[in-house]
Amino acid sequence: MHTSVPSGARTSRSFIRRLLQPLERFARLEAAGGIALLVATLIALLWASSPWSSTYHALWHTPITLGWSSWLSHQSLQFWINDGLMTIFFLLVGLEIRREMHDGALATVRLAALPLIAAAGGVMMPAVIFLALNDDPLLRHAWAVPTATDIAFAVGVLTLLGKRVPVQLRVLLLAIAIIDDIAAILIIAMFYTSGLKLLGLLIAACGIVLVFAMQRLGIGSPLAYALPGIIVWSGMLHAGVHPSLAGVALGLLTPVVPSRARAGLLAAAAGALRESAKRLRHDRDARALPPPVKRFKFAQREMLPPLLRVETALHPWVAFGIVPLFALANAGVDLRGVGDALQASASLTLGIALGLVLGKPIGIALATWLSLKLRLAALAEGIDARGVLLIGCLGGIGFTMSIFIANLAFTSPELLSASKLAVLMGSACAAVIGLALGRTLLLRRASCIQDGC
């Protein structure tokens, strides 16, 4: 007996499948990147806590000069990682945000309502907990440290739960994490930016104008945009804005549709293949192939949207290179001095750790409950209160962006070490709680479905 499926349901399922495909690919890469990030973190901790800890700190403070005059003189290796390479990480964040706004989880108000409200709660509650425990103005400057979520680690832990996790729950986690990144970017721009300098802003604006001009001219090679990218980065650095935000700006400016008509490109690719076959039949000489093969590769490249080309090229480098390198350079806390660090700034450590472990799940769950009560949003099929609680716990894994904000909040080595230690402890606790809770809730859910309850 066949049960007919309403056309509306088929359309909805087709839309969900189309929405999930890029997110599933993204999740697989992020999960693998989370393993590389974990390995780099453990190496940093062991190295910084070993008898050779002095070599760890000496390495990252090695001065490296790039540029000219006094613009970029004698900056440390850690600066080039945190302010240079991490710009590429933020470029990828900008690309992901742009993609989700175009045809993903943030494309419509209906899709974005729930993750937007949930993420807002997940940002505000950790900040409230942190500020409640810290009344020192110097310590309060770190209020944003526990507000971030690390996508790689969070998705990695969710992946460990296996196929019992509903795909809608993965989508919700990714959407909340991406909105979390947007919030972190706004927080950095608004609260961790020094006095603005007009000349730097003008330089950055010139770089952005150059990007628009190159796009109008039809320049499609990603490498060609390195020059305006460097101009924007330099302008923001000397304007007092954190230069990594240049990556976000460039990511948001990247086109999401192909620059040429796909029909013409398909015809060009087919013509190139026909010519290749013809030359092989007549010449039987591989030296005759480069011209049509070159045209085929050009057509193949141009059929993909610039955003997808850049994102596909950068994602492995960021997941397996840049972010683990950032962890290696910044997660090195001397565990031999844990007691002293906790005693010296107990409220700071407690505020960050509790903000991640308690603030995130409470904020996300409470905001979701309010949005449902006020009918501002609705839970997707396959997601219930237990799933929301699980997402909230995993949201407390705030490694990369939390440490990044801590670097902006403090110059004191003692306070910075305490902050990093709190981020590591809070993120580890959130991961363990999320994993344990996920196994319990999802097993119970699976048995409940099996029993028909």
RATAWO-V15801 format. One record per backbone hydrogen bond with DSSP energy under -0.5 kcal/mol. CO is the residue of the C=O (numbers start at 1). NH is the residue of the N-H. E is the energy in kcal/mol with one decimal. If there is no record, write none. Layout:
# RATAWO-V15801
co = <CO | CO>
nh = <NH | NH>
e = <E | E>
This chain:
# RATAWO-V15801
co = <2 | 4 | 6 | 7 | 8 | 9 | 10 | 11 | 12 | 13 | 14 | 15 | 16 | 17 | 18 | 19 | 20 | 21 | 22 | 23 | 24 | 25 | 26 | 27 | 28 | 29 | 30 | 31 | 32 | 33 | 34 | 35 | 36 | 37 | 38 | 39 | 40 | 41 | 42 | 43 | 44 | 45 | 47 | 50 | 52 | 52 | 53 | 54 | 55 | 56 | 57 | 59 | 60 | 62 | 64 | 64 | 68 | 68 | 72 | 72 | 75 | 76 | 77 | 78 | 79 | 79 | 80 | 81 | 84 | 84 | 85 | 85 | 86 | 87 | 88 | 89 | 90 | 91 | 92 | 93 | 94 | 95 | 96 | 97 | 98 | 99 | 100 | 100 | 104 | 108 | 109 | 111 | 112 | 113 | 114 | 115 | 116 | 117 | 118 | 119 | 120 | 120 | 121 | 123 | 124 | 125 | 126 | 127 | 128 | 129 | 130 | 130 | 136 | 137 | 138 | 139 | 140 | 142 | 144 | 145 | 149 | 150 | 151 | 152 | 153 | 154 | 155 | 156 | 157 | 158 | 159 | 161 | 162 | 166 | 166 | 167 | 168 | 169 | 170 | 171 | 172 | 173 | 174 | 175 | 176 | 177 | 178 | 179 | 180 | 181 | 182 | 183 | 184 | 185 | 186 | 187 | 187 | 188 | 197 | 198 | 199 | 200 | 201 | 202 | 203 | 204 | 205 | 206 | 207 | 208 | 209 | 210 | 211 | 212 | 213 | 214 | 215 | 218 | 221 | 221 | 222 | 223 | 224 | 225 | 226 | 227 | 228 | 229 | 230 | 231 | 232 | 233 | 234 | 235 | 236 | 236 | 237 | 239 | 240 | 242 | 243 | 244 | 244 | 245 | 246 | 247 | 248 | 249 | 250 | 251 | 255 | 257 | 261 | 262 | 263 | 264 | 265 | 266 | 267 | 268 | 269 | 270 | 271 | 272 | 273 | 274 | 275 | 276 | 277 | 278 | 279 | 279 | 285 | 286 | 289 | 290 | 291 | 292 | 293 | 294 | 295 | 296 | 297 | 298 | 299 | 300 | 301 | 305 | 306 | 307 | 308 | 309 | 310 | 311 | 312 | 314 | 315 | 316 | 317 | 317 | 318 | 321 | 322 | 323 | 324 | 325 | 326 | 327 | 331 | 333 | 334 | 335 | 337 | 338 | 339 | 340 | 341 | 343 | 345 | 346 | 347 | 348 | 349 | 350 | 351 | 352 | 353 | 354 | 354 | 355 | 358 | 359 | 360 | 361 | 362 | 363 | 364 | 365 | 366 | 367 | 368 | 369 | 370 | 371 | 371 | 372 | 380 | 384 | 385 | 386 | 387 | 388 | 389 | 390 | 391 | 392 | 393 | 394 | 396 | 397 | 398 | 399 | 400 | 401 | 402 | 403 | 404 | 405 | 406 | 412 | 413 | 414 | 415 | 416 | 417 | 418 | 419 | 420 | 421 | 422 | 423 | 424 | 425 | 426 | 427 | 428 | 429 | 430 | 431 | 432 | 433 | 434 | 435 | 436 | 437 | 438 | 439 | 440 | 441 | 442 | 443 | 444 | 445 | 446 | 447 | 448 | 448 | 449>
nh = <4 | 6 | 10 | 11 | 12 | 13 | 14 | 15 | 16 | 17 | 18 | 19 | 20 | 21 | 22 | 23 | 24 | 25 | 26 | 27 | 28 | 29 | 30 | 31 | 32 | 33 | 34 | 35 | 36 | 37 | 38 | 39 | 40 | 41 | 42 | 43 | 44 | 45 | 46 | 47 | 48 | 49 | 50 | 53 | 55 | 56 | 57 | 58 | 59 | 60 | 61 | 62 | 78 | 77 | 66 | 75 | 71 | 72 | 66 | 75 | 64 | 80 | 81 | 82 | 83 | 84 | 85 | 86 | 87 | 88 | 88 | 89 | 90 | 91 | 92 | 93 | 94 | 95 | 96 | 97 | 98 | 99 | 100 | 101 | 102 | 103 | 104 | 106 | 107 | 112 | 113 | 115 | 116 | 117 | 118 | 119 | 120 | 121 | 122 | 123 | 123 | 124 | 125 | 127 | 128 | 129 | 130 | 131 | 132 | 133 | 133 | 134 | 140 | 141 | 141 | 142 | 143 | 145 | 147 | 148 | 151 | 154 | 155 | 156 | 157 | 158 | 159 | 160 | 161 | 161 | 162 | 164 | 165 | 169 | 170 | 171 | 172 | 173 | 174 | 175 | 176 | 177 | 178 | 179 | 180 | 181 | 182 | 183 | 184 | 185 | 186 | 187 | 188 | 189 | 190 | 191 | 192 | 192 | 201 | 202 | 203 | 204 | 205 | 206 | 207 | 208 | 209 | 210 | 211 | 212 | 213 | 214 | 215 | 216 | 217 | 219 | 218 | 220 | 224 | 225 | 225 | 226 | 227 | 229 | 230 | 231 | 232 | 233 | 234 | 235 | 236 | 237 | 238 | 239 | 240 | 241 | 240 | 197 | 194 | 245 | 246 | 247 | 248 | 249 | 250 | 251 | 252 | 253 | 254 | 254 | 307 | 306 | 265 | 266 | 267 | 268 | 269 | 270 | 271 | 272 | 273 | 274 | 275 | 276 | 277 | 278 | 279 | 280 | 281 | 282 | 283 | 284 | 288 | 289 | 293 | 294 | 295 | 296 | 297 | 298 | 299 | 300 | 301 | 302 | 303 | 304 | 304 | 309 | 310 | 311 | 312 | 313 | 314 | 315 | 316 | 318 | 319 | 320 | 321 | 322 | 323 | 325 | 326 | 327 | 328 | 329 | 330 | 331 | 333 | 335 | 337 | 338 | 341 | 342 | 343 | 344 | 345 | 346 | 349 | 350 | 351 | 352 | 353 | 354 | 355 | 356 | 357 | 358 | 359 | 360 | 362 | 363 | 364 | 365 | 366 | 367 | 368 | 369 | 370 | 371 | 372 | 373 | 374 | 376 | 377 | 375 | 383 | 388 | 389 | 390 | 391 | 392 | 393 | 394 | 395 | 396 | 396 | 397 | 398 | 150 | 402 | 403 | 404 | 405 | 406 | 407 | 408 | 409 | 410 | 416 | 417 | 418 | 419 | 420 | 421 | 422 | 423 | 424 | 425 | 426 | 427 | 428 | 429 | 430 | 431 | 432 | 433 | 434 | 435 | 436 | 437 | 438 | 439 | 440 | 441 | 442 | 443 | 444 | 445 | 446 | 447 | 448 | 449 | 450 | 451 | 452 | 453 | 452>
e = <-0.6 | -0.5 | -2.1 | -2.6 | -2.3 | -2.8 | -2.6 | -2.4 | -2.4 | -2.7 | -2.2 | -2.2 | -2.3 | -1.6 | -0.6 | -0.8 | -3.0 | -1.9 | -2.3 | -2.5 | -2.3 | -1.8 | -2.5 | -2.6 | -1.9 | -2.4 | -2.0 | -1.0 | -1.5 | -2.4 | -2.2 | -2.4 | -2.2 | -2.1 | -2.4 | -2.3 | -2.3 | -2.4 | -2.6 | -2.7 | -2.6 | -1.3 | -1.2 | -1.5 | -1.0 | -1.0 | -1.9 | -2.3 | -2.1 | -1.6 | -1.2 | -1.4 | -2.5 | -1.5 | -0.6 | -1.2 | -1.6 | -0.7 | -1.2 | -0.5 | -4.1 | -1.7 | -1.4 | -3.1 | -3.3 | -0.8 | -2.6 | -1.9 | -1.5 | -0.5 | -1.4 | -1.0 | -2.3 | -1.9 | -2.1 | -1.9 | -2.6 | -2.3 | -2.4 | -2.5 | -2.5 | -2.5 | -2.5 | -2.1 | -1.4 | -2.5 | -1.4 | -1.4 | -1.7 | -2.5 | -1.8 | -0.6 | -2.4 | -2.4 | -2.9 | -2.5 | -1.9 | -2.1 | -2.1 | -1.0 | -0.6 | -2.4 | -2.2 | -1.1 | -2.4 | -2.5 | -2.5 | -2.6 | -2.1 | -1.2 | -0.6 | -0.8 | -2.7 | -0.6 | -0.6 | -2.1 | -1.6 | -1.7 | -1.6 | -0.8 | -0.7 | -2.4 | -2.9 | -2.0 | -2.4 | -2.1 | -2.4 | -1.3 | -0.6 | -1.0 | -1.9 | -0.6 | -1.3 | -0.9 | -1.4 | -2.3 | -2.2 | -2.3 | -2.6 | -2.7 | -2.7 | -2.6 | -2.4 | -2.4 | -2.4 | -1.9 | -1.9 | -2.5 | -2.6 | -2.5 | -2.3 | -2.6 | -2.6 | -2.3 | -2.3 | -3.1 | -0.7 | -1.3 | -1.7 | -2.3 | -2.1 | -2.4 | -2.5 | -2.1 | -1.8 | -2.0 | -2.5 | -2.2 | -1.7 | -2.1 | -2.5 | -2.4 | -2.2 | -2.3 | -1.6 | -2.4 | -1.0 | -0.6 | -1.0 | -0.5 | -1.3 | -1.7 | -0.6 | -1.7 | -2.5 | -2.1 | -2.6 | -2.6 | -2.7 | -2.4 | -2.5 | -2.3 | -2.1 | -0.9 | -0.9 | -1.7 | -0.5 | -1.6 | -1.6 | -1.9 | -2.0 | -1.4 | -0.7 | -2.1 | -2.4 | -2.3 | -2.4 | -1.1 | -0.5 | -0.9 | -1.8 | -0.5 | -1.6 | -2.8 | -2.1 | -2.3 | -2.6 | -2.6 | -2.4 | -2.2 | -2.1 | -2.4 | -2.4 | -2.1 | -2.4 | -2.4 | -2.5 | -2.1 | -2.0 | -2.1 | -2.9 | -1.1 | -1.9 | -1.6 | -2.3 | -2.6 | -1.9 | -2.4 | -2.6 | -2.0 | -2.4 | -2.7 | -2.4 | -2.6 | -1.4 | -0.6 | -1.1 | -2.2 | -2.6 | -2.7 | -2.6 | -1.9 | -2.4 | -2.4 | -0.6 | -2.5 | -2.9 | -2.5 | -1.2 | -2.2 | -2.4 | -2.0 | -2.4 | -2.3 | -2.5 | -2.0 | -1.4 | -2.9 | -1.4 | -1.0 | -1.7 | -1.3 | -2.4 | -2.7 | -2.1 | -2.6 | -1.7 | -0.6 | -2.3 | -2.9 | -2.5 | -2.1 | -2.5 | -2.8 | -1.6 | -1.9 | -2.8 | -2.5 | -2.1 | -1.1 | -2.2 | -2.8 | -2.8 | -2.5 | -2.8 | -2.3 | -2.1 | -2.5 | -2.4 | -2.2 | -2.0 | -2.4 | -2.6 | -2.7 | -1.2 | -0.8 | -1.8 | -2.0 | -2.2 | -2.1 | -2.4 | -2.3 | -2.1 | -2.3 | -1.8 | -0.5 | -1.3 | -1.8 | -1.2 | -3.9 | -0.8 | -2.6 | -2.1 | -2.4 | -2.3 | -2.0 | -1.0 | -2.0 | -1.9 | -2.6 | -2.4 | -2.2 | -2.3 | -2.5 | -2.5 | -2.2 | -2.5 | -2.6 | -2.7 | -3.0 | -2.7 | -2.3 | -2.5 | -2.5 | -2.3 | -2.4 | -2.9 | -2.6 | -2.5 | -2.7 | -3.1 | -2.6 | -2.2 | -2.0 | -3.1 | -2.6 | -1.7 | -2.0 | -2.5 | -2.6 | -2.4 | -2.1 | -2.4 | -2.0 | -1.9 | -0.7 | -2.6 | -0.5>
